Amino acid sequence: MDCVSPILDILTRLWDCTATNGSYIRHLKKNLNSLSEARRELEDLSEDVSRRVEEEEQQQRKRKKVVQGWFDAVESQIKEVDVILRKGEEEVPKKCLGSCCIYNCYSGYKIGKKVINKIRDVKELIKKGEIFENLQVTYKLPRPTVDGMVMEETVGFDSMLDEVWGHIADYRCRIIGLYGIGGVGKTTLLKKLNNKFLDINHHFDLVIWVAVSKEANLEKIQEVIRKKLNIPDEMWKNKGEEDKATEILISLRSKKFVLLLDDVWERLDLSKIGVSLYDNKKGSKIVFTTRSQDVCGRMGAHRRYKVECLSPEASMDLFRLTVGEDVFNSHPEIPRLAQIVVEECQGLPLAIITVARAMSSRRGPREWQHAIDELQSNPFRFAGMGDLEHNIRKAELIELWVAEGFLNRADPRNEGEHIIGSLELACLLEKGEYSEDFVVMHDVIREMAVWLASNECKIVVLEDDKSSQQNRSDDFQEAFRMSVWGSAVEILHEATSCPRLRTLLLSFSVLKTFPSSFAESMHALTVLNLSHNLDLVELPEAIGKLIDLCYLNLSNTRIRALPIGIVLLKKLKILRLDGMRDLRKVPYPVISSLLSLQVFSWFPTELFELHTHWFYMENTVAGLESLENIRDISVTLCNVDDPRVEFSPKLQSCVKRLALVGTASFLLSPELRMDHLETLEIVDCYSVNIYFGDQGRTYCFRNLRHLSVKGCHFMKNLKWIRCAPNLRFLYVSDCHELSEIIGTYESPGTSEIEESHYVLSNLMFIDLQHLPSLTSICCRAVPLPYLKTISVNDCPGLRKLPLNSGSANNSLNAICGSREWWDQLEWEDEDAKNVFGSKFLAL
């Protein structure tokens, strides 16, 4: 027995070895398939990780070395696997032929063993790669010393740039100020200075660019500097202004830096930002631009440079560069005409560039001559834009032009829209922030407009109380147009006579009283805008002496009653009373006596006003009915008993904005043709019904663009908005029984279901608030090609949006709502969820 035991042990080991080695050959086909599957899994994982790394690298990040090492290992393993798979496939047929040759068994054993080992290596590599799903695969790159600024080719700045650069190297000159009028090229010069740090060797650790602007925001300035310094979030969040300034100061103290501040309007307290040159002994610099030489002094500039207008030669070079040589040489007459155009721009680069861009597609001498005529004889193109620093409605701008007498055609709105379109194409106006109903003028263009228009007539613009020290009584004697903002209205008490004044804009000021003596001295006045003076409670009876007045805007004032003297304003074309919360009625005699009135607006500026203030419109509407020239009406109707909104055919065609408050029911019928209506607000109404009669679908609201519905608790749906195919803005709030917006609708006399997307195709903004019963916007996904924002708040039953992966392509900016609501949304498919996931903003 002692001899048998060792022998059995040897035989057992031989069997184990033989069985293991035999399995390499016997299971070769199966193991090759396993290896191929593992290779595919590794390759897929590598592609996923690679895609993630590439996306992060586009955000100024760099892949970690361990990640790159893994990619290298994957590449190497895949090459080795491919070799083994090829050899294994060659070995399989030999085994299938049943060959017992010792050579074949040995080669099969070798390749089989390699397959098993390689499966183990690949799976280990997969395991390492899966760890990256929970780890950062990249790290943030440090910001470059200088961020290059995108610029077009410039003319005429090289000599001043060289002079400023010389003082950058001067240790004694720490702060440099560049000043000049708007549009003269200060920002362009500062950008060229910034980019010069990219082209020339220097000893600065970093160059920081900050756009300051008129309303300087210290927090935003600090944020820009923080990002440049790479101060970590954990050292920044939840800290106040002083603590943030300390962090910046500590970071800058050890660095030699250049801080470039563009568009400084008032002295900046740099210590509040965290910038101090006196604590910094490295030779750091601050260079800033401003429109005021006084700001240069208050900022402590050691050197000041005035940026002047271009010379005639440089002006022509810039014009030719911008308009293009092909256009400049397209006709023998154009060079001569171009010289006249350039002379009209008087060396102001922004004016030259703006006009050149407008002329860059004009190749005929007649077009060029027309442009010259416009520049020389029509400064009105810029008039009335003094208050365009902020958004202004196109309609209000056109009304000012009508009152000034610039638009005299039968349909001034079309003419005004054409002019605004031309100004937008020439980059003199930009589309507004809120919607396409608004435009905005850059403040630099505004200054240029005032400057050009002042060559024809005296224009006075006062924006603060310091202005009164710079304007004497002779300014008022000669003033043709005047715009006064803020506390500068105090100057009115010093103005004894303004015999030539035609336009007076006193918006957004602190006006408390309108002096009778001032009103009595303005016999030529045609435009008077007193809007947004919240302390103004009454008008003097002397207002009736402004017998040439064509435009009167009292919106957003606290005036309680209109003076009876208004009945004497026989030339008044436009009367605006919007947002006048304290005004309860406009008597019939007042309205009916304004024989020239074309535009009447008494409309709430905020929805909540409709809940707290009542408007007595019966006599007002009757007075409007008596006016022959009325064409544009904005009114509020309260507690209308008749469910049919009764307007004469004349007034139906004039109503532009309508608010309905507390009516029992609002019944729409085919006979109601309100094609002029653009804004409809419905508050606290019992219901809104639509009756199509025998005519099928009707578009009685074909121009309606703004719809607000609030507090209509018994309203079930808004299917009637099918009458408004051009609706852009939809706001619905606090309607307790509203269950759907559109749903489906079967047209009378047919079995076809109306396609909802024809109705919703122009929607840009959808805002739904506090609608507990709402379950549907519409019955199916629709294209919504112009949709920009959807906002949903407290609508728990709305589980599906009318969106699929093809909806709102390239237009949608945001879907706003609570995180809980978003997580419960149902989607047409997974693609739609992925497409819109990045658009969600939590409220």
NORWO-V744634 format. One record per backbone hydrogen bond with DSSP energy under -1.0 kcal/mol. NH is the residue of the N-H (numbers start at 0). CO is the residue of the C=O. If there is no record, write none. Layout:
# NORWO-V744634
nh: {NH:NH}
co: {CO:CO}
This chain:
# NORWO-V744634
nh: {4:6:7:8:9:10:11:12:13:14:15:16:17:18:19:20:21:22:23:25:26:27:30:31:32:33:34:35:36:37:38:39:40:41:42:43:44:45:46:47:48:49:50:51:52:53:54:55:56:57:58:61:63:67:68:69:70:71:72:73:74:75:76:77:78:79:80:81:82:83:84:85:86:87:88:89:90:91:94:95:96:97:98:104:105:106:107:108:109:110:111:112:113:114:115:116:117:118:119:120:121:122:123:124:125:126:127:128:129:131:132:133:138:140:160:161:162:163:164:165:166:167:168:172:175:176:177:178:179:183:188:189:190:191:192:193:194:195:197:199:204:205:206:207:209:211:215:220:221:222:223:224:225:226:227:228:230:235:236:238:243:244:245:246:247:248:249:250:251:252:254:257:258:259:260:261:263:269:271:273:274:284:285:286:287:288:289:295:296:297:298:299:300:301:302:304:306:309:314:315:316:317:318:319:320:321:322:323:327:328:329:333:336:337:338:339:340:341:342:343:344:347:349:351:352:353:354:355:356:357:358:361:367:368:369:370:371:372:373:374:375:376:377:380:381:384:387:391:393:396:397:398:399:400:401:402:403:404:405:414:415:416:417:418:419:420:421:422:423:424:425:426:427:428:429:431:437:438:439:440:445:446:447:448:449:450:451:452:453:454:455:456:459:461:466:468:469:474:476:477:478:479:480:481:482:483:484:485:487:488:489:490:491:492:493:501:502:503:504:505:507:509:518:519:521:524:525:526:527:528:529:531:535:542:543:544:545:546:548:549:550:551:552:553:555:557:559:565:566:567:568:569:571:572:573:574:575:576:578:579:580:582:590:591:592:593:594:596:597:598:599:600:601:608:609:610:611:612:615:620:621:622:623:624:626:630:631:632:633:634:636:638:651:652:653:654:655:656:657:658:659:660:661:665:666:667:671:672:673:676:677:678:679:680:681:682:683:685:688:690:694:700:703:704:705:706:707:708:709:710:712:714:717:720:721:722:723:726:727:728:729:730:731:732:733:736:737:738:739:740:741:749:753:757:758:759:762:763:764:765:766:767:768:769:770:773:774:775:781:786:787:788:789:790:791:792:797:798:802:806:807:810:811:812:813:814:815:816:821:822:824:825:832:833:834:835:836:838:840:842}
co: {0:2:3:4:5:6:7:8:9:10:11:12:13:14:15:16:17:18:19:21:22:24:26:27:28:29:30:31:32:33:34:35:36:37:38:39:40:41:42:43:44:45:46:47:48:49:50:51:52:53:55:138:136:63:64:65:66:67:68:69:70:71:72:73:74:75:76:77:78:79:80:81:82:83:84:85:86:87:90:91:92:94:93:100:101:102:103:104:105:106:107:108:109:110:111:112:113:114:115:116:117:118:119:120:121:122:123:124:125:128:129:130:61:59:156:157:158:159:160:161:162:163:164:169:285:302:287:304:289:180:184:185:186:187:188:189:190:191:194:195:255:255:144:257:259:261:213:216:217:218:219:220:221:222:223:224:225:232:232:235:239:240:241:242:243:244:245:246:247:248:251:205:284:207:286:209:288:267:268:269:269:256:173:258:175:260:177:291:292:293:294:296:295:174:174:176:178:346:310:311:312:313:314:315:316:317:318:319:323:324:326:330:332:333:334:335:336:337:338:339:340:344:182:347:348:349:350:351:352:353:354:358:363:364:365:366:367:368:369:370:371:372:373:377:378:381:384:438:436:392:393:394:395:396:397:398:399:401:400:410:411:412:413:414:415:416:417:418:419:420:421:423:422:422:439:437:434:391:429:387:441:442:443:444:445:446:447:448:449:451:452:452:480:482:463:465:466:471:472:473:474:457:457:502:459:504:461:507:484:485:486:487:488:489:490:479:479:526:481:528:530:485:514:515:518:521:501:501:550:503:552:554:532:539:540:541:542:544:545:525:525:573:527:575:577:535:536:562:563:564:565:567:568:549:549:598:551:600:602:576:578:579:586:587:588:590:592:593:572:572:631:574:633:605:606:607:607:608:583:616:617:618:619:620:623:597:597:653:599:656:658:660:647:648:650:650:632:632:678:634:680:636:682:686:642:688:668:670:699:673:655:655:705:657:707:659:709:662:665:667:691:722:700:677:677:728:679:730:681:732:710:711:740:717:718:719:720:723:704:704:764:706:766:708:768:712:734:715:715:775:776:746:744:754:755:755:759:727:727:788:729:790:731:792:793:770:738:738:801:783:763:763:813:765:815:767:794:796:800:803:782:807:807:787:787:838:789:840:817:818:821:798:828:829:830:831:832:835:814:816}
